[in-house]
Amino acid sequence: MREDAGSDWHAYVDHVFIQQLAQGTLPTAAFKHYLAQDYLFLTHFARAYALLVSKLRSVRHMRSATASLNAIFDELPLHIHYCAQWGIDEHQLQTAAECPETIAYTRYVLDIGHSGDALDLLSALLPCVAGYAEIGLALLHHPDIQLEHHPYAAWIRNYGEEEYLDGVKSALGLMEEVWQERGTEARFKAVSTIFTTATQLETRFWQMGLNAANGLST
């Protein structure tokens, strides 16, 4: 599905937002806007994983999805703490208005989950899960990026560290097993389209941050 997404995938993982973040030149306003919206995104992502649990059939698969759900709940207080370091308190996070890009992305994932099966929903969830790992690893091991005194070092390390990558491997493993159960050659194009659409919505999520920093409406 990643290969099928083609240029859409590369537009996502190599977006100008990520390029500027890597260089340390991303405007603070862009990053703070992204952080606040990402908190709202995570709350809906948790809802999507809760829905995924109900879509799965085996206890083992349900446990795997529940582990991902719990990881999101564990991440939320860490996200709140990290946002506080950037001057965004918990009240601001919980009362922030959702941007159209946040609404479009999260509701798309939830709609796929409600209207489709576990394979459809996993296809909508994975661009975020796997894409952040690809971005985090690329930045963490980039020879030209020096993380000492880098303004976004904590963010880069978070998505390239072993704990996050273990969760990604688990999610990919679940996807593979569900595909073996429910996937067919005839279904590939449909689930790949879901994956690509979610990828496009990820790209718009990055652009949302840049637009906010430039004073542009979304």
C-alpha positions as a printed NumPy array, in Angstrom:
array([[  0.   ,   0.   ,   0.   ],
       [  2.914,   2.313,   0.721],
       [  4.289,   1.67 ,  -2.751],
       [  0.835,   2.071,  -4.267],
       [  0.512,   5.49 ,  -2.604],
       [  3.565,   6.58 ,  -4.61 ],
       [  4.114,  10.333,  -4.699],
       [  1.403,  10.876,  -2.069],
       [  3.467,   8.94 ,   0.445],
       [  6.633,  10.898,  -0.328],
       [  4.71 ,  14.186,  -0.113],
       [  3.703,  13.129,   3.403],
       [  6.991,  11.89 ,   4.854],
       [  9.08 ,  14.612,   3.163],
       [  6.701,  17.539,   3.564],
       [  8.106,  21.064,   3.966],
       [  6.904,  20.974,   7.588],
       [  9.156,  17.961,   8.206],
       [ 12.041,  19.455,   6.239],
       [ 11.929,  22.63 ,   8.325],
       [ 11.499,  20.638,  11.536],
       [ 14.603,  18.618,  10.636],
       [ 16.6  ,  21.778,   9.987],
       [ 15.339,  23.381,  13.192],
       [ 13.896,  26.279,  11.176],
       [ 10.224,  25.377,  11.551],
       [  8.436,  28.439,  12.967],
       [  7.472,  27.983,  16.605],
       [  3.921,  29.052,  15.782],
       [  3.62 ,  26.224,  13.242],
       [  4.853,  23.621,  15.702],
       [  2.657,  24.826,  18.566],
       [ -0.417,  24.843,  16.351],
       [  0.411,  21.327,  15.219],
       [  0.918,  20.154,  18.819],
       [ -2.484,  21.415,  19.949],
       [ -4.265,  19.841,  17.011],
       [ -2.291,  16.629,  17.436],
       [ -3.668,  16.286,  20.969],
       [ -7.193,  16.476,  19.573],
       [ -6.201,  14.036,  16.853],
       [ -4.924,  11.54 ,  19.433],
       [ -8.23 ,  11.548,  21.305],
       [-10.039,  10.554,  18.115],
       [ -7.312,   8.052,  17.258],
       [ -8.035,   6.397,  20.603],
       [-11.707,   6.186,  19.643],
       [-10.709,   4.56 ,  16.348],
       [ -8.6  ,   1.941,  18.116],
       [-11.447,   1.23 ,  20.528],
       [-13.63 ,   0.677,  17.482],
       [-10.975,  -1.586,  15.996],
       [-11.105,  -3.823,  19.066],
       [-14.809,  -4.375,  18.444],
       [-14.134,  -5.208,  14.789],
       [-11.625,  -7.969,  15.517],
       [-12.577, -11.581,  16.11 ],
       [ -9.752, -13.328,  17.944],
       [ -8.787, -12.541,  21.522],
       [ -5.133, -12.313,  20.491],
       [ -5.89 ,  -9.668,  17.897],
       [ -8.142,  -7.818,  20.315],
       [ -5.31 ,  -7.746,  22.848],
       [ -2.952,  -6.362,  20.219],
       [ -5.349,  -3.538,  19.33 ],
       [ -6.011,  -2.885,  23.021],
       [ -2.267,  -2.534,  23.606],
       [ -2.174,   0.152,  20.911],
       [ -5.174,   1.856,  22.494],
       [ -3.488,   1.827,  25.903],
       [ -0.312,   3.22 ,  24.352],
       [ -2.3  ,   6.224,  23.131],
       [ -3.774,   6.761,  26.591],
       [ -0.255,   6.545,  28.034],
       [  0.936,   9.07 ,  25.438],
       [ -1.722,  11.675,  26.221],
       [ -0.274,  12.832,  29.593],
       [  3.199,  12.855,  28.034],
       [  1.815,  14.972,  25.213],
       [  0.274,  17.347,  27.751],
       [  3.603,  17.632,  29.572],
       [  5.476,  18.242,  26.32 ],
       [  2.969,  20.89 ,  25.227],
       [  3.424,  22.647,  28.571],
       [  7.108,  23.034,  27.739],
       [  5.995,  24.969,  24.671],
       [  3.654,  27.198,  26.668],
       [  0.42 ,  25.316,  25.917],
       [ -1.381,  24.269,  29.104],
       [ -3.872,  21.428,  29.47 ],
       [ -6.884,  23.746,  29.525],
       [ -5.832,  25.242,  26.197],
       [ -5.473,  21.762,  24.698],
       [ -8.876,  20.595,  25.875],
       [-10.683,  23.742,  24.76 ],
       [ -8.903,  24.259,  21.432],
       [-11.18 ,  24.327,  18.404],
       [-10.603,  21.555,  15.901],
       [ -9.287,  22.76 ,  12.585],
       [-10.997,  21.559,   9.395],
       [ -7.978,  19.383,   8.594],
       [ -8.218,  17.674,  11.984],
       [-11.929,  17.091,  11.545],
       [-11.521,  15.804,   7.993],
       [ -8.807,  13.332,   8.906],
       [-10.184,  11.956,  12.169],
       [-13.762,  11.659,  10.94 ],
       [-12.597,   9.949,   7.778],
       [-10.825,   7.295,   9.843],
       [-13.853,   6.831,  12.098],
       [-16.225,   6.674,   9.132],
       [-14.082,   3.979,   7.533],
       [-14.169,   2.101,  10.805],
       [-17.926,   2.299,  11.17 ],
       [-18.703,   1.454,   7.552],
       [-16.012,  -1.167,   6.94 ],
       [-14.298,  -4.036,   8.698],
       [-11.051,  -4.342,  10.649],
       [ -8.964,  -4.497,   7.472],
       [-10.451,  -1.238,   6.207],
       [ -9.892,   0.484,   9.539],
       [ -6.309,  -0.707,   9.86 ],
       [ -5.643,   0.629,   6.358],
       [ -6.827,   4.059,   7.51 ],
       [ -4.813,   3.947,  10.76 ],
       [ -1.474,   2.769,   9.425],
       [ -0.294,   5.857,   7.506],
       [ -0.023,   7.714,  10.804],
       [  1.489,   4.824,  12.76 ],
       [  4.045,   3.736,  10.16 ],
       [  4.665,   7.159,   8.637],
       [  5.759,   8.719,  11.913],
       [  8.181,   5.83 ,  12.437],
       [  9.645,   6.324,   8.963],
       [ 10.006,  10.051,   9.587],
       [ 11.426,   9.611,  13.087],
       [ 14.012,   7.041,  12.009],
       [ 15.073,   9.095,   8.976],
       [ 15.602,  12.22 ,  11.066],
       [ 17.2  ,  10.431,  14.007],
       [ 19.853,   8.85 ,  11.802],
       [ 20.332,  11.697,   9.322],
       [ 24.055,  12.574,   9.256],
       [ 23.404,  16.307,   8.92 ],
       [ 21.03 ,  16.595,  11.877],
       [ 22.692,  17.37 ,  15.189],
       [ 20.196,  16.843,  17.999],
       [ 22.229,  18.629,  20.659],
       [ 20.479,  21.976,  21.235],
       [ 18.035,  21.125,  18.426],
       [ 14.644,  22.728,  19.23 ],
       [ 12.71 ,  19.659,  18.091],
       [ 15.085,  16.962,  19.351],
       [ 12.56 ,  15.477,  21.801],
       [  9.956,  15.073,  19.048],
       [ 12.472,  13.422,  16.712],
       [ 13.726,  11.042,  19.386],
       [ 10.202,  10.068,  20.414],
       [  9.301,   8.694,  16.994],
       [ 12.627,   7.016,  16.389],
       [ 12.998,   5.314,  19.743],
       [ 12.641,   1.579,  20.349],
       [  9.427,   1.765,  22.381],
       [  7.524,   3.533,  19.616],
       [  9.017,   1.283,  16.936],
       [  7.959,  -1.819,  18.863],
       [  4.384,  -0.53 ,  18.758],
       [  4.669,   0.046,  15.021],
       [  5.957,  -3.483,  14.461],
       [  3.004,  -4.81 ,  16.441],
       [  0.545,  -2.769,  14.348],
       [  2.138,  -3.956,  11.102],
       [  2.03 ,  -7.526,  12.345],
       [ -1.659,  -7.198,  13.157],
       [ -2.319,  -5.759,   9.707],
       [ -0.512,  -8.668,   8.073],
       [ -2.46 , -11.256,  10.045],
       [ -5.807,  -9.594,   9.397],
       [ -4.91 ,  -9.427,   5.695],
       [ -4.199, -13.156,   5.705],
       [ -7.669, -13.722,   7.19 ],
       [ -9.738, -11.258,   5.199],
       [ -7.654,  -9.919,   2.345],
       [ -7.984, -10.964,  -1.255],
       [ -6.454,  -9.693,  -4.465],
       [ -9.827,  -8.194,  -5.316],
       [ -9.827,  -6.159,  -2.075],
       [ -6.35 ,  -4.718,  -2.435],
       [ -7.292,  -1.706,  -4.55 ],
       [-10.052,  -0.683,  -2.15 ],
       [ -7.916,  -0.874,   0.997],
       [ -4.988,   0.731,  -0.813],
       [ -7.242,   3.661,  -1.739],
       [ -8.157,   4.043,   1.928],
       [ -4.46 ,   4.03 ,   2.845],
       [ -3.638,   6.647,   0.194],
       [ -6.525,   8.894,   1.223],
       [ -5.386,   8.825,   4.855],
       [ -1.867,   9.607,   3.634],
       [ -3.149,  12.665,   1.763],
       [ -4.954,  13.799,   4.916],
       [ -1.69 ,  13.457,   6.859],
       [ -0.03 ,  15.782,   4.364],
       [ -2.789,  18.343,   4.856],
       [ -2.272,  18.044,   8.612],
       [  1.362,  19.171,   8.208],
       [  0.29 ,  21.969,   5.886],
       [ -2.227,  23.121,   8.488],
       [  0.647,  23.974,  10.834],
       [  2.503,  25.956,   8.197],
       [ -0.662,  27.809,   7.215],
       [ -1.272,  28.83 ,  10.825],
       [  2.275,  30.177,  11.143],
       [  1.8  ,  32.188,   7.946],
       [ -1.527,  33.587,   9.053],
       [ -3.452,  31.696,   6.399],
       [ -6.919,  30.32 ,   7.01 ],
       [ -7.422,  26.546,   6.762]])
